[in-house]
Amino acid sequence: MKAEFEKAFLKGVRKHTSIKKQIEQKVRQIIEHPVELGEPLKGNLRGFYSCPVKRNFIIIYLYCAACRKKGDAEFVACSNCSTTSDETIKFVLLGPHDEVYGGRDYTGLGGVISSFDS
């Protein structure tokens, strides 16, 4: 499985250093079980999943295989969708629940700036 990290996600990791180990552990768990751990989102977050790191603190991510299978790829509009493997997870946002869901436009959040293979 390949993991890619959005700039906003990495900014969240830097901002919340007190729970960095919990974030890293949850990222590893999501990489192992992306569909089982995440909750599929609706509305303007259609195609994305959320997963709590701890109470009221969440990770928003995309699992490319599920996004394509559900037909959400066009809605999500990742800039690199056509060149990204199905076995890719894109970690998009990280933070307190209210901050993450704070009325943003999430279309096109597939522009990944960092990646690693696990």
Secondary structure, DSSP 4 states (H G I P E B T S, - for coil): -EEEE-HHHHHHHHHTGGGHHHHHHHHHHHHH-HHHH-EE--GGGTT-EEEEEETTEEEEEEEHHHHHHTT-HHHH--TTGGGS-TTEEEEEEEEEHHHHTSS---TTTT---EEEE-
